Amino acid sequence: MWYQGAISGVTVVNTSVDGFHIEAFTLDKNGFIYISGHQNHAVVRYPPNSNIGTTVAGQLGISSAALDSLNDPLGVTLDDDLNLYIADRYNQRVMKWAPNAIVGTKVIAAASTVRLYGILLSLYSPDEVYVSSEDRDSVYLWSFNTSLPKITLTQVNSTTSTLSSPRGIKYDAYGNLYVADRGNRRIVMYCANSTIGRVVAGGTGSTPTLSQPYDITLDSKLNLYVVDQNKQVVIKYERL
């Protein structure tokens, strides 16, 4: 964690204690941190100020398609009731884990060629999520228990007119959707109710440049923060 203006960070969880490989994380309203480990095939929850985690989804070190297991979990998010939603990449599905459950529920079963990465709960329905797929160069809005996505986002109003290997996805306060368009080294924004995106950071002529934007978030002033995997930095873009 970096405090505003600090030149060095503070370690809040040290997963090397149990050899956990961090892929993505989210926090709940009580300050617990949920970390997915794609090489560990589980999601582990850490209390505030503790390095002792509890496996809350999947089986640590065991990959399987069974409902009590995961296979390369990536994106994670929580709803207000602390139900956990997981992009279970190599099982091509989204799993829902209720608090204290030992078995998950499959809420989305994607096609065998669609591997899911980022995940974001819809602002408008408790039974829909946005998911990103690097393999399909797309972001999908998907309703639970349906075989096909409701909306597919691929188009961008730019000379490079489609997404490429999208990863992290986030909303701003106005319901606009931001996508880390990793393969094109840029961030794309889809205005609410639009299926054509526009480039808001990175790409040709942008300063600072992006190399591999992996994940994104926004603060209350709509400043954009980008995790650049290749540069191993977090870059802040001031609100335009």
C-alpha positions in Angstrom: 0.0 0.0 0.0 1.2 3.5 -0.9 0.0 6.5 1.1 -0.5 9.7 -0.9 2.8 11.4 -1.4 4.9 8.5 -0.1 8.1 7.4 -1.9 7.9 3.8 -0.6 5.1 1.4 0.1 3.9 -0.6 3.1 3.4 -4.3 2.9 -0.1 -5.2 4.0 0.0 -9.0 3.1 3.1 -11.1 2.6 2.0 -14.1 0.7 5.5 -15.6 0.6 4.6 -17.0 4.0 2.5 -19.7 2.2 4.1 -19.5 -1.3 1.0 -17.9 -2.8 1.2 -16.4 -6.3 -0.9 -13.2 -6.5 -2.9 -12.7 -9.6 -5.7 -10.3 -8.5 -7.3 -9.1 -5.3 -10.3 -7.3 -3.9 -11.3 -6.0 -0.5 -14.6 -6.4 1.4 -16.3 -3.8 3.5 -14.6 -5.2 6.7 -11.1 -4.7 5.3 -10.4 -8.3 4.5 -8.3 -8.9 1.4 -9.2 -11.7 -1.1 -6.4 -12.8 -3.3 -6.6 -15.1 -6.3 -3.6 -17.3 -7.1 -3.8 -18.8 -10.5 -0.9 -21.1 -10.0 -2.4 -22.1 -6.6 -5.9 -22.7 -7.9 -7.6 -21.0 -4.9 -8.8 -17.7 -3.5 -7.4 -16.9 0.0 -8.8 -14.3 2.4 -6.5 -12.3 4.7 -7.7 -10.3 7.7 -6.4 -6.8 8.2 -2.8 -6.6 9.3 -2.3 -10.4 9.0 -0.2 -12.7 6.8 -2.3 -15.7 7.9 -4.8 -16.5 5.2 -7.9 -18.8 4.9 -8.8 -20.5 1.7 -12.3 -19.4 0.9 -12.7 -20.9 -2.7 -11.1 -23.8 -4.4 -8.5 -26.2 -3.1 -5.0 -24.9 -2.6 -2.7 -26.5 -5.1 -5.3 -28.7 -6.7 -6.9 -27.9 -10.1 -10.2 -29.4 -11.1 -13.5 -28.7 -12.8 -15.4 -29.9 -9.8 -17.7 -27.4 -8.1 -15.4 -27.3 -5.0 -12.4 -26.5 -7.1 -10.9 -23.9 -9.5 -8.4 -24.1 -12.4 -6.3 -21.0 -12.8 -8.6 -18.4 -11.1 -7.9 -14.8 -12.2 -10.3 -11.9 -11.6 -12.3 -11.7 -8.3 -15.0 -9.4 -7.0 -17.6 -9.3 -4.2 -21.2 -8.2 -3.9 -22.7 -6.4 -0.9 -23.6 -9.7 0.7 -20.0 -10.9 0.5 -20.7 -13.4 -2.2 -17.4 -14.0 -4.1 -17.3 -14.1 -7.9 -14.3 -15.7 -9.7 -13.2 -15.8 -13.3 -12.1 -19.4 -13.4 -10.0 -19.3 -16.5 -9.2 -22.8 -17.6 -12.6 -24.1 -16.6 -14.1 -21.3 -18.9 -16.7 -20.3 -16.3 -17.6 -17.8 -13.6 -18.1 -19.2 -10.1 -20.0 -17.8 -7.2 -19.0 -18.7 -3.7 -21.3 -17.7 -0.8 -19.7 -16.8 2.5 -18.4 -19.9 4.3 -19.4 -22.2 1.5 -17.3 -25.2 0.6 -18.8 -25.6 -2.8 -19.3 -22.9 -5.5 -22.1 -22.4 -7.9 -21.4 -22.0 -11.7 -23.2 -18.9 -12.8 -21.6 -18.6 -16.3 -20.4 -21.4 -18.5 -18.5 -19.9 -21.4 -17.7 -21.6 -24.7 -14.7 -24.0 -24.5 -12.6 -21.4 -26.4 -13.4 -18.4 -24.2 -11.0 -18.0 -21.3 -12.1 -15.3 -18.8 -9.7 -12.8 -17.1 -11.1 -9.6 -15.5 -14.6 -9.6 -13.8 -16.8 -6.7 -12.8 -20.4 -6.8 -11.4 -22.9 -4.9 -13.4 -24.2 -1.7 -11.9 -27.7 -2.4 -13.3 -28.5 -6.0 -12.4 -27.4 -8.3 -9.6 -27.4 -11.2 -12.1 -24.9 -9.9 -14.7 -21.2 -9.3 -14.9 -18.7 -7.9 -17.3 -15.8 -10.3 -18.1 -12.8 -9.7 -20.3 -11.3 -12.4 -22.6 -7.7 -12.0 -23.9 -8.2 -15.0 -26.2 -11.2 -13.5 -27.9 -10.1 -9.8 -27.8 -13.4 -8.9 -26.2 -15.3 -7.7 -23.1 -18.6 -9.3 -22.5 -21.7 -8.4 -20.5 -23.0 -11.8 -19.5 -26.3 -12.6 -17.7 -26.1 -15.5 -15.2 -27.2 -18.9 -16.4 -27.3 -18.0 -20.1 -25.2 -19.6 -22.8 -24.2 -16.5 -24.7 -23.2 -13.0 -23.7 -25.8 -10.2 -23.8 -23.3 -7.6 -25.2 -19.9 -8.0 -26.8 -17.5 -5.0 -26.8 -14.7 -5.0 -29.3 -14.9 -1.8 -31.4 -12.8 1.3 -30.7 -13.1 4.7 -32.4 -9.4 4.7 -33.4 -7.1 3.8 -36.2 -6.5 0.5 -34.3 -10.2 -0.2 -34.3 -10.6 -3.3 -32.0 -9.5 -4.4 -28.6 -6.5 -6.7 -28.2 -6.0 -8.9 -25.2 -8.1 -6.8 -22.8 -7.5 -7.4 -19.1 -8.7 -5.2 -16.2 -12.1 -3.6 -16.3 -13.5 -0.8 -14.0 -16.5 1.6 -13.8 -16.3 5.3 -13.1 -18.9 7.2 -11.0 -21.0 7.8 -14.1 -21.2 4.2 -15.3 -18.6 4.5 -18.0 -16.6 1.3 -18.5 -12.8 1.4 -18.7 -10.8 -1.4 -20.2 -7.0 -2.1 -20.0 -6.4 -2.9 -23.7 -3.2 -4.6 -23.0 -2.3 -5.7 -26.6 -2.7 -2.2 -27.9 -0.9 -0.5 -24.9 -3.8 1.8 -24.1 -6.9 2.3 -21.9 -10.3 2.4 -23.7 -13.5 3.9 -22.3 -17.0 2.8 -23.3 -19.5 5.4 -22.3 -22.6 4.1 -20.6 -24.9 2.4 -23.2 -22.3 2.7 -26.0 -20.6 -0.2 -27.8 -17.9 1.9 -29.4 -15.0 2.8 -27.2 -12.5 5.7 -27.3 -8.9 5.8 -26.2 -8.4 7.8 -23.0 -4.8 6.9 -22.1 -1.8 5.3 -23.9 -1.7 4.6 -27.6 0.0 6.8 -30.2 1.3 10.1 -28.9 0.4 9.5 -25.3 2.7 10.6 -22.4 3.6 8.6 -20.4 3.5 5.6 -22.7 2.1 2.3 -21.6 3.8 -1.1 -22.3 1.5 -3.7 -20.9 -1.5 -2.2 -19.0 -2.7 -5.0 -16.8 -5.2 -3.5 -14.5 -6.8 -0.1 -13.7 -8.7 1.8 -11.1 -10.1 5.3 -10.6 -10.2 7.6 -7.6 -13.1 9.8 -6.5 -11.8 12.7 -8.7 -11.7 10.3 -11.7 -8.0 10.2 -11.9 -6.9 7.0 -13.6 -4.3 4.6 -12.2 -2.8 2.0 -14.5 -0.8 -1.1 -13.5 1.9 -1.6 -16.2 3.0 -5.2 -15.9 6.1 -4.8 -18.2 7.3 -1.6 -16.6 6.4 -2.8 -13.1 5.0 0.6 -12.2 1.6 2.2 -11.4 1.0 5.3 -13.7 -1.4 8.0 -12.8 -3.3 9.9 -15.5 -4.9 13.1 -14.3 -8.6 13.6 -15.2 -8.9 15.4 -18.5 
